[in-house]
């Protein structure tokens, strides 16, 4: 059964990226102790098998030099301390390759599962862990029983392999005492390396089962209910009420900027009350006329009012007004399919201005007809 959240809903949804990131900051990442131990034993065993002979020879030489002090050297305190420091540095240099391999394995192994992670929240004091009741609850929980059973099963498996290995190599182990000391040290290092490799393989088999289990358990622990996902989305993006107010404010600001452009228009095409579209054209800077403002109903009425106040010509062409309002965004140039109709309207406006200036009779307004497919609402208006 799926776990239940604080609100009683089942946690059936996969964790979001934000949930995973928050868990990582708290140090909650999948880890497999067996995988780390297998990597350390494997590199240490390989190092002992390859470098064991050289390590044994250096340690034998160090032991011999430490046991062949003269009487004067052993009684001279300063020389004894110097000899001890020299022996310590030689021992460290002899073991450094093996130590380096184990440290490399210990540092690199976590990359295979969860990667490196530095979390300071884990270091923060948590006094709830000091509660005896909580401690007993954890000790006798079903999860603790499962972990105890797993640990016991892993111990039996590793112990069985180790016992078989000791039984197989018992003859070689017993024969070390009969070998020369240099050969015995090299042989012992090789046996230890072989044992480490075998045990690393054993832990590797356990890790092959434990790694998928840890990944699944980590995923199950971080699963979310649908309410938690909705709440997270609300916190990340803001509540719908706030988003609505922001959107309304943005629309109002855009509307005000649009209204400031109406006095600069060359003509306002209307329908005659439902739609209004303001057009501007500068043949020196524009490839085609652009829509500087548009709106329907109340906004259309306001566009007409501003156009009247600033003596911007208003041209009534219902199909053209509807097509411009539907197909052209504010600030965009008109499409090729409306070039002829808009050109007719602009030409008529220029002719009317010229006729009024010269005292001539103004021309008849054009039909400004358009392709019917551009005005599917013509039957409704």
N, C-alpha and C positions, 0 to 999 in steps of 0.2 A: 504494500500500500504506500501511496505517496505521503510524505510528511505534510503536516498542517502548519500554516503560518499563525501569527499572533491573532489574526482575525478569524481563525477557524477554517479558512479556505485551504484546499489542498495545493501543495506546491508542485504543479505539473508542468510549468514552463521552464525552458532553458534559461540559465542566468544571462543577463545582458552584459555587454562589455563594461558598463559602469560598475555593475556588481562585482565582476571579476577583478577590476582594477582596485576597487575598495578593499576586497579580500586580500589582494596582493600587498596593499599598503599595511594591512594588519598582520602580515606574515602568514596568511592562510594560503599556502600553495601545496600541491601534491609532492610528497617526498616518499622515497623507498629506502629504508635502512639497508635492506639486502642488496640493492643495486650499488649503493656506495661501498659496502663491505666487499662485494664481489670485485669491484673495480680496484680497490686498494690491494686486496690479496692477489689479484691477477698480475698487476704490475710489480708488486713486491716479489712474487714467485718468479716471474720472468727475469727480474733483475738478479735474484739470487742464483738462478740457473746459469745466467750469462756471466755475471761478475762474481759468483761465489768463490771461485778458485783464487782470484786476485784478492778478494776480501779476506779469505782465510789466511793467505800468505802474509798479508800486511798485519793482521791481528797476531799471528804467530811470531812475527818479527818484533812486534811491539811488546808482546809478553816476554820474549827472551831478553830484550834490552832492559825491560823493567826489573827482571830478576837477576841481572848480572851487574849490579852496582858494587863498586869497591867499598871497602870499609870507610875510607875517607869521605866518599860521596854520600853514603848513608848517614854519616854523623854530621855532615855539613847541612844545616837547615836551609840555607839559601839555595844550595845546589839541589837539595831534595825537592824543594818547591818548583824550581826551574825544570827539573826532570819530569815532575808530575804534570806541569803545564804543557811541556813538549809532548808527553805521551797523550794527553787529552786532545791536543790539536791534531796529532797524527791519527788518533782513533776517530775523531770527527770527520777528517778528510777521507778516511777509509770507508766510513759508513755513509758519507754524503750522497753518493749516487743512489743507493737504495732509499735513503730518506727522501731525496728529491723526487724519486718516482712515486713514492707513497703520497707525498704532499700534492704532487701533480694530479694523482688519481682522486684524492679527496676533494680537491678544488674543482676539477673538471667534471666529476660524476654528476653533480647536481644539474649541470647544463642539459643532460639528457631528459630530465624530468622536472619541469617547472622553472628551470633556469636559475640564475643567481638572483637573490632578493635581499635587500637591506631594509629592515623595518625597525624603526625606533619605538613604534607603538607597543611592540612585544615586550620591550624593556620597562614600560610603565608599570608601576605597582598595581596589582589587582587584589584587593583585600578579600574579595569573595572567595578566593582560593584557600583562604585560611579558615573558612567555615568547616567545622567537623561534619556537620550534616551534609554539606555539599560533597565533602570528600568521601564519606561513606556511600552516598548516592552514586558517585562515580565508580567506586570500587565494586559495588554489587549490581551495577547496571548490566543490561544484556550486551552492550558493546564491550564492556570489560571482560565478560565471560568469553565472548568471541575472540578478543585479542589474546586472552590467556590460552585458549585452545590453539590458536594459530602459533603462538610462541612455543608451546609445548611440542606441536607437530614439527615445527622447523628444527627445534633442538634434537628431537629424535632422529630426524632425517640426517642432519649434519653429523650427529654422534655415530650413527650407523656407518656413514661413509668414512668417517675418521677411524673407526674401529677396524673396518675392512682394510683401510690403507695401512694402518699399523701392523695388522696381521700379515699383509702382503710384504711389507718392508722390514719385518722383524729380524730376518736374517742379516740384512745389511746393517741395521742399527746395532745388533749385537756384535757384528764384525768390525765396527769402527775402532774398538779398543785395541785390536790387533794390528791396525794399520799404522804406518809412520804418521807423525803428528801433522805434517803438511798435507799429506794425502787424506788423512782423516778429516781435517778441517774443510778441505775442498769437497770431500764426499758428503760431509754433514750439511754444508751449504746447499749442495745440489739436492739432497733429500728434502731439506726444508723448502726449497723452491718448488720441488715437485709436489709436496704436500699442499703448499699454498695454492698452486695452480689447480689441483684437484678440488680443494675446498672452494676456490673461486668459481669453478664450474658448477659445484653443488649449489652455492648461493646464487649463481646465475640462473639456474633452473627455478629456484624459489622466486627470484626477482621477476622471471618471465610470467609468473602468476600474480606476484604482488603488485607490479607496476600497473597492469590494467585495473586491478582492484582499487588501488589508491586513486587512480584517475576517475573511476566510476564513483567512488565514495566522495571524492572532492566535488564532483559535479552534482551528486545528489544533495550534498550539504548546502550548496549554493543555489539550488533550484528556487524558483520564485512562484508565487501565486499570481493570478491575473490582476488582482487588486494591487499587489506590490509593483507590478510593471506599470500599471496606470498611474500609481502615485509617483513612481520614479520619473515617468514621462512628464507628469505635471510639474514636478520640482525642477526638471531639466529645462523644459521649454516655457514654463510659466503657466498659470491657471488660464482656462479659456476666457474668463472674464477680463483678466488683464490683457491677454492677447487681443481680445475683441476691442478693448478701449484703445490699445496701441494702433490696431489696424484702422479704427475709425479716425483717430487723430492723423494718421498718415494719409488717409483718403481726403480728409478735410484740407490738409496742407497741399496735397496735389491739386485739389479742386481750386484752391485760392491761386496757386501758380498758374493754373489753366486760365482762370478768369482774367489774370493780368495780361494774357496774350491776346484776348479777344479784341481790344482796341487796335492792335497791330495787324489785324486780319484784313484781307482785301474784300472778302465777301462771307456772308453767313448763309448757308443753304439750309432751308427749313422744310417742315412737313405738315402742315404749317405750324402745328402746336406740339406734336409728339416728339419730334427730333429737331436738333439744331447742330450744324457742323460748321466751324469757322475754318476758312482756308486762307493760306498766305502763299504768295509766289514772288520770288525775286529771280528773274531770269539770269542775273549775273552770278548768283551764288547757289542757286538751286537747280537740280536736274529736272525736278517736277514739283508741282504744288504740294504743300504739306498740310496736314491737319493740326492746327494749333489748339483746338478746343472742340469738345463734343459732349453731348448729353441728351438725356431724355426727360420728358415731362417737366418737373420743377427746375432741373438744371438747364434744360433747353429754354425754358421761359427766362431764366436769369441771363443766359447768353444773349437772347434777343434784346433784353432790357439794356445790357451793357453796349451791345452793338448800336442800338437806337441812340443811347446817350452820346456815343462817340462818332455818330454818323457813319457807321460801317454799313455798306449796302446789304440788304437782306433779300435773298432770292428764293422764291417758293418753287421747289421741285421735289415733291414727295418721294418718287422712286430713287432719285439720286441721293437725297438726304438719308433715306433708310440704308442704301447700299454703302455710303460712306461711313455711317455710324456702325454698321455691322462688320465691314471688312478692313477698315483702316484704323490703326491705333494712333493715339496722340503722339505727335512728333514724327510720324512716319509719312513717307511720300505716297501719293495715291498710286494704285496699280495701273498697269497699261490698259486694262479693260475699261477704265473710267476716264482715260485721257480726253477722249473726244467730247464727252459730256461736260467735263470740268472746263475744258478749253472754250467751249461755247459760252458757258456762264461767265468766265473771266473776260472773254472778248466783249460780251454784251455789257458788263459792268464798265469796262473802259470806254466803250462807245457812248454809254449814257453819260459818263463824266464829261467826255469831250463835247457831246451835244449840249449839255447844260452850260458848259463854259462858253461855247460859241453861240448859244441861243438858238440852236437848231432843234428839229423835231427828233426826240429819242427813238431809237429803233424798236421793233417789236421783240419781246422776249423770246428766246429760243425754247424749243421743247425739252432739250437736254435729255433725250431718251437714252436708255441704257439697256443692256442685255437683260431680259426678264429673269434669267437664272441667278442674277446678282441680287434680286429683290424678291425672295420667296414669300415675304410678308405682304406683298402688294394687294392680295385679296382680303387681307384683314384690316387694312388702313384705307 
